[in-house]
Amino acid sequence: MLIDSFTIPATHPSLAGHFPGNPIIPGVVILDHLLSILNSKGVEVTSFTHAKFVKSAKGGQKIDLEVEHCSDITNFKLRHAGELIAYGEITIT
């Protein structure tokens, strides 16, 4: 289910050094936004079981967050324009 969308501005300070001439959003910045969104919805993430980035994202791109909770497993997917950027599993309380 689609939870929310977010955009990291092309002016974000981390982009200048990651990587010069081809700035992409560092994975940790994307995961931090995922945590912020879930926390704002009252979901506390206690750990990332795993996270896999399969495509780069650039500043200014809209990123959609999908979360699916099955039994004791919570999976997430991050997409831009329908294309998978990252996926993984988190533990929540």
ABEGO torsion letter per residue (X at the ends): XBABBBBBBAABAAAAAOBBGBBBBBAAAAAAAAAAAAAAAGBBBABBABBBBABBBBBGBBBBBBBBBBEABBBBBBBBGGBBABBEBBBBX
